[in-house]
């Protein structure tokens, strides 16, 4: 029984983490859009780098499709 509870908790934690990463994607896309409108190359690269990191994290969770 303990193993089942442990598995369920792990799944719940992964779902929450995926949700947080989705929120981070939304934020970074918004930041990227603003940086592109301002033609701020430094911020554009920063946002693109963070988006790539988030994508890798999602792929690691088998959540990216």
C-alpha positions as CSV (number, residue, x, y, z in Angstrom):
1,X,0.0,0.0,0.0
2,X,2.8,2.4,0.8
3,X,4.3,1.9,-2.7
4,X,1.0,2.9,-4.3
5,X,0.7,6.0,-2.2
6,X,4.3,6.8,-3.1
7,X,3.6,6.4,-6.8
8,X,0.5,8.5,-6.6
9,X,2.4,11.3,-4.8
10,X,5.2,11.2,-7.4
11,X,2.6,11.5,-10.3
12,X,1.0,14.4,-8.5
13,X,4.3,16.1,-8.0
14,X,5.2,15.6,-11.7
15,X,1.8,17.1,-12.8
16,X,2.4,20.1,-10.6
17,X,5.9,20.5,-12.0
18,X,4.6,20.3,-15.6
19,X,2.0,22.9,-14.8
20,X,4.7,25.2,-13.3
21,X,6.9,24.7,-16.4
22,X,3.9,25.6,-18.6
23,X,3.4,28.8,-16.7
24,X,7.1,29.6,-17.1
25,X,6.8,29.0,-20.9
26,X,3.9,31.5,-21.0
27,X,6.0,34.0,-19.1
28,X,9.1,33.6,-21.2
29,X,7.1,33.8,-24.5
30,X,5.6,37.1,-23.2
31,X,9.1,38.3,-22.3
32,X,10.4,37.2,-25.7
33,X,7.6,39.1,-27.5
34,X,8.3,42.3,-25.5
35,X,12.0,42.0,-26.2
36,X,11.4,41.5,-29.9
37,X,9.2,44.5,-30.0
38,X,11.9,46.5,-28.3
39,X,14.6,44.9,-30.4
40,X,16.5,44.1,-27.3
41,X,18.9,41.4,-28.5
42,X,20.2,40.6,-25.0
43,X,16.7,39.9,-23.6
44,X,15.8,38.0,-26.8
45,X,18.7,35.6,-26.3
46,X,18.0,35.3,-22.5
47,X,14.4,34.3,-23.2
48,X,15.3,31.9,-26.0
49,X,17.9,30.2,-23.7
50,X,15.4,29.8,-20.9
51,X,12.7,28.4,-23.3
52,X,15.2,25.8,-24.5
53,X,16.0,24.9,-20.9
54,X,12.3,24.5,-20.1
55,X,11.8,22.4,-23.2
56,X,14.6,20.1,-22.1
57,X,13.0,19.7,-18.7
58,X,9.7,18.8,-20.2
59,X,11.3,16.3,-22.5
60,X,12.9,14.8,-19.5
61,X,9.5,14.3,-18.0
62,X,8.1,12.9,-21.2
63,X,5.6,15.7,-21.4
64,X,6.7,17.5,-24.5
65,X,4.8,16.5,-27.6
